[in-house]
Amino acid sequence: LVGPTGVGKTTCIAKLAVISKILHNLDIGLISIDTYRLGALDQLKIFSEISNIDFLVAYEPSDIQKFMKKFKNKDIVFIDTVGRSQNNTKLLNSINDFLTKVKVDETYLVLNSTSDYKVMLDVAQKFKVLNYDALVFSKLDEAISYGNIVNLVNEVDTPIKYLTNGQVIPDDIIAADSEFIANMVSVSYTHLT
């Protein structure tokens, strides 16, 4: 998962990891390259201990290659990246330095659904350097309207993979469903008029 600071990447990874482990009985590994944000490592370390999921921290791009070899028998390995401003190309490229060292099957851009449309579009366009495959919209429980989500998806021509709607792990995440999203937009529009 990639995205700006504070959008909920780490919490989202925790939700997906628990669902994968408990509901789907998969062997999960977690790698964090977020060695910058205060408390980020502690948050995932505590989570991994509680959920009995193997967790490693990559400080250098070469670490991630070693760790993926260690996790070669895992069903899924989730990589938690550091949040970065879309306006700092150098720091976005530093994330890419890690991710291009291994074969990543899917990369999701996490966006805060309460953000202004212009901000979301700017983030989506500038994070293209990380070659994301799909979008995750977080913090639906904090948003008051959802039309921007549909507008953004149409503009960047990228599918939505997941929606998160709270902090509870693993409950507050759902797979994106077009009917659910249409109803969500419709209800929010009705409440605004």
C-alpha positions as CSV (number, residue, x, y, z in Angstrom):
1,L,0.0,0.0,0.0
2,V,1.2,3.5,-0.9
3,G,-0.2,6.9,-0.3
4,P,0.2,10.2,1.5
5,T,0.8,10.6,5.3
6,G,-2.2,9.8,7.6
7,V,-4.5,8.1,5.1
8,G,-4.6,4.8,7.0
9,K,-2.2,2.6,5.1
10,T,-0.9,0.8,8.2
11,T,-4.4,0.2,9.7
12,C,-5.6,-1.0,6.3
13,I,-2.7,-3.5,6.1
14,A,-3.6,-4.8,9.5
15,K,-7.2,-5.3,8.5
16,L,-6.2,-7.2,5.3
17,A,-3.6,-9.3,7.1
18,V,-6.0,-10.4,9.8
19,I,-8.8,-11.2,7.2
20,S,-6.3,-13.2,5.1
21,K,-5.0,-15.1,8.1
22,I,-8.2,-15.8,10.1
23,L,-10.9,-16.0,7.4
24,H,-8.9,-17.4,4.6
25,N,-6.3,-19.4,6.7
26,L,-3.4,-18.0,4.7
27,D,0.2,-17.8,5.9
28,I,1.0,-14.0,6.1
29,G,4.1,-11.9,6.3
30,L,4.4,-8.2,7.0
31,I,7.3,-6.0,5.9
32,S,7.4,-2.3,6.9
33,I,9.6,0.2,5.1
34,D,8.0,3.0,7.2
35,T,11.0,3.7,9.5
36,Y,10.3,7.5,9.5
37,R,6.9,7.9,11.2
38,L,7.0,8.0,15.0
39,G,5.3,4.9,16.3
40,A,4.7,3.2,12.9
41,L,7.0,0.3,13.6
42,D,5.6,-0.1,17.1
43,Q,2.1,-0.2,15.8
44,L,2.8,-3.0,13.4
45,K,5.1,-4.9,15.7
46,I,2.4,-5.0,18.5
47,F,-0.2,-6.0,15.9
48,S,2.0,-8.7,14.5
49,E,2.7,-10.1,17.9
50,I,-1.0,-10.2,18.9
51,S,-2.1,-11.8,15.6
52,N,0.9,-14.1,15.4
53,I,2.0,-12.8,12.0
54,D,5.7,-12.7,11.0
55,F,6.9,-9.1,10.8
56,L,10.2,-7.6,9.5
57,V,11.5,-4.0,9.0
58,A,13.4,-3.0,5.9
59,Y,15.7,-0.1,6.5
60,E,17.5,-0.4,3.1
61,P,16.2,-1.4,-0.3
62,S,18.5,-4.5,-0.2
63,D,16.7,-5.6,3.0
64,I,13.4,-6.1,1.2
65,Q,15.0,-8.6,-1.2
66,K,16.4,-10.7,1.8
67,F,13.1,-10.6,3.5
68,M,11.1,-11.7,0.5
69,K,13.4,-14.7,0.3
70,K,12.7,-15.4,4.0
71,F,9.0,-15.1,3.2
72,K,9.1,-17.1,0.0
73,N,6.7,-19.7,1.4
74,K,4.2,-17.2,2.6
75,D,0.8,-17.0,0.8
76,I,0.8,-13.2,1.0
77,V,3.3,-10.6,2.0
78,F,2.0,-7.1,2.8
79,I,4.4,-4.2,2.5
80,D,3.6,-1.1,4.5
81,T,5.2,2.0,3.0
82,V,6.0,5.3,4.5
83,G,3.5,8.1,3.8
84,R,4.9,10.8,1.6
85,S,3.7,14.1,0.1
86,Q,2.7,13.9,-3.5
87,N,4.8,17.1,-4.0
88,N,8.1,15.5,-3.1
89,T,9.2,13.5,-6.1
90,K,12.5,12.6,-4.5
91,L,10.8,10.9,-1.5
92,L,8.3,9.1,-3.8
93,N,11.2,7.7,-5.8
94,S,12.8,6.5,-2.5
95,I,9.7,4.3,-2.0
96,N,10.1,3.0,-5.5
97,D,13.8,2.1,-4.7
98,F,12.4,-0.4,-2.2
99,L,9.4,-1.7,-4.3
100,T,11.4,-2.3,-7.5
101,K,13.8,-4.6,-5.7
102,V,11.2,-7.3,-5.6
103,K,8.3,-8.6,-7.7
104,V,5.2,-6.8,-6.3
105,D,2.0,-8.4,-7.6
106,E,-0.3,-5.5,-6.7
107,T,0.1,-2.0,-5.4
108,Y,-2.8,0.0,-4.0
109,L,-2.9,3.8,-3.6
110,V,-4.8,4.7,-0.4
111,L,-6.7,7.9,-0.4
112,N,-8.6,9.7,2.3
113,S,-12.2,9.9,1.2
114,T,-12.6,13.2,3.1
115,S,-10.0,14.9,0.9
116,D,-10.9,17.7,-1.6
117,Y,-11.3,16.4,-5.1
118,K,-8.4,18.5,-6.4
119,V,-6.1,17.1,-3.7
120,M,-7.2,13.5,-4.4
121,L,-6.6,14.0,-8.2
122,D,-3.1,15.6,-7.5
123,V,-2.1,12.7,-5.3
124,A,-3.4,10.1,-7.8
125,Q,-1.5,11.7,-10.6
126,K,1.8,12.2,-8.8
127,F,1.7,8.7,-7.2
128,K,1.6,7.2,-10.7
129,V,5.4,7.0,-10.4
130,L,4.7,4.0,-8.1
131,N,2.7,2.2,-10.7
132,Y,-0.3,1.5,-8.5
133,D,-3.0,-1.0,-9.8
134,A,-6.0,0.0,-7.7
135,L,-7.4,2.4,-5.2
136,V,-8.4,2.1,-1.5
137,F,-10.6,4.8,-0.1
138,S,-10.2,5.2,3.6
139,K,-12.2,7.0,6.3
140,L,-15.6,6.7,4.7
141,D,-17.0,7.0,8.2
142,E,-15.6,10.6,8.3
143,A,-16.9,11.7,4.9
144,I,-20.2,13.5,4.2
145,S,-20.3,12.9,0.5
146,Y,-18.8,10.4,-1.9
147,G,-19.3,11.7,-5.4
148,N,-15.6,12.7,-5.5
149,I,-14.7,9.0,-5.3
150,V,-16.6,8.2,-8.5
151,N,-15.3,11.3,-10.3
152,L,-11.7,10.4,-9.4
153,V,-12.0,6.8,-10.5
154,N,-13.4,8.0,-13.8
155,E,-10.6,10.6,-14.2
156,V,-7.7,8.3,-13.4
157,D,-9.3,5.2,-14.9
158,T,-8.3,3.0,-12.0
159,P,-10.5,0.5,-10.1
160,I,-11.4,0.7,-6.4
161,K,-10.3,-2.4,-4.5
162,Y,-11.3,-1.7,-0.9
163,L,-13.2,0.8,1.2
164,T,-12.5,1.4,4.9
165,N,-15.0,2.9,7.3
166,G,-13.5,2.9,10.7
167,Q,-10.6,1.9,12.9
168,V,-11.8,-1.6,14.0
169,I,-9.5,-4.4,12.9
170,P,-10.5,-6.4,10.9
171,D,-14.1,-5.3,10.7
172,D,-14.0,-1.9,9.1
173,I,-13.0,-2.8,5.6
174,I,-15.1,-4.0,2.6
175,A,-14.3,-5.1,-0.9
176,A,-15.4,-2.5,-3.4
177,D,-18.7,-3.2,-4.9
178,S,-20.3,-1.0,-7.6
179,E,-23.8,-1.3,-6.2
180,F,-22.7,-0.5,-2.7
181,I,-20.8,2.6,-4.0
182,A,-23.7,3.7,-6.1
183,N,-26.0,3.5,-3.1
184,M,-23.5,5.3,-0.9
185,V,-23.2,8.2,-3.4
186,S,-27.0,8.3,-3.8
187,V,-27.7,8.4,0.0
188,S,-25.1,11.1,0.6
189,Y,-26.6,13.2,-2.3
190,T,-30.1,12.8,-0.8
191,H,-28.9,14.0,2.6
192,L,-27.2,17.0,1.1
193,T,-30.3,18.2,-0.9
